């Protein structure tokens, strides 16, 4: 037998053995992964905690105020009945503008990074954008 033929025969046998061994290892690894990834079902029971009625009413009073909601007569704002119902519900709601305050940030209590962004001179940036657009 020639040396080159013998070398090719050995290469072929080694390649087949490596393929066989790799397939076996890959198969066992896949099985291990499947076993690890199987979902485990665990049942949890939830506990319901009773909220005291005083807490419920105090929260309602903080949001809506102490004044009772006044029922306004239904008005016909539009011919669309769904929109008309929605507008009437909105009109009857109490916005409680006396106690509600919108968040406001003045320059005195503004965080420093935000103040830098707000107070920055953007003229050079806008000129660069205009130049890039070709204006």
N, C-alpha and C positions, 0 to 999 in steps of 0.2 A: 504494500500500500504506500502510496506516495505521501510525503510529509504534508503537502498542502491539503490534500483530501482528508487526511487524518485531523489536521488542524480545523478544517471546516466542520467535520463531523463532531469534534469536541465542542466547538462553538455552538452548534445547533443543539446538542444535548444539554449544555449548560444553560442556554437561553430557555429551553423548554422547562428545565427544572426551576429556574428562577421565576418564570411566569407562573408555574404551578404553585410554588411556595408563596408568591405575592398574592395570588388569588385566595389562597387559604387564609393568609393573614388579614387581607382586606375583608373577607367574609366574616372572620371572627371579630374584627374591629367594628364592623357594621352591626353585628348582633349585640355587642357590648353597648354601642351607642343607642340602639333601639331600647335596650333594657333600661338605660339611664334616662332616656327621654319619655318613657311611658308615663302618662299622666297619672298622678296619684290623686284620688278623690278623697277629700277630707271634708267632713260636714262640720259646719260651724253653726252654733245656735246664737241668735241675736237676742239681746236683752232689751226690753223696752223700758225706758225710764220715764216715769211720770213727771211732767213739768208742773210745778205748782200753779194754780190759777192766778195767784197774785203776780207771778212773773209774767204770765201771758198778758194780763191786763196792763201791767206797768210798761211792757214793751209796746203795746198798742197805743197807750197814752203818750209815750215818747215820740212815736212816729206820727200819730194822727192828732194828738192834742186831746184836751179834755172836752172840747165842745162837741155836741152830737152833730152828726152829718145831717144837713138839711136836705130834704127831698124837694127837688125842683120839678115843676111840671114839665112833661115831655113836650119838646118842640119839634117841629118839622123843619129841619135844616136843608134837606135835599130829598129828591124823589126816590133815591136808592134806599131801600129799607135797611139793608145791612149797614151801610154807611151812616144812616140816620141813627140807628141804634147805638153804634159805636160813638158817634158824636154826643149823643145824650148821656151815655155812660161817662164819657170824659167830662162833660159839663157838670155832672152831679158829683164828681169826685172832689174831695177836700184836699187842696194842695198844701194847706198849713204853712203858709208863707211867713207867718210870724216867728216860728221857731226854726224853720229850716234855713240853713246858710249854705251858700255855694262855696266850694273850696277856692281860696284865693291865695296867690303868691305875689307878694310885693317884692321890690328889689332889695329890701332890707333883710327879708328872711329867706331869700332864694339861695339854694346851694351854689357854691362857687363854680363848679363845672357848668351848671345850667346858666348861670349869670354870664359866663364867658361866651356861651353859644348865643344867648339872646342879645347881648350887647355888642357882638362882633360887627365889624364893618364889612358888609357883603358886596360892596361896589366892585372891588377887584375881581371877585369870583364871578359876578354877573357879567362883567366885561369879558372875562375869559370864555364864558359860555357863549356869549354873543359872537365873539371872534371865531370860535370853533364852528358855530352854526353858519358863519359867513354873513352875518348881518352888518 
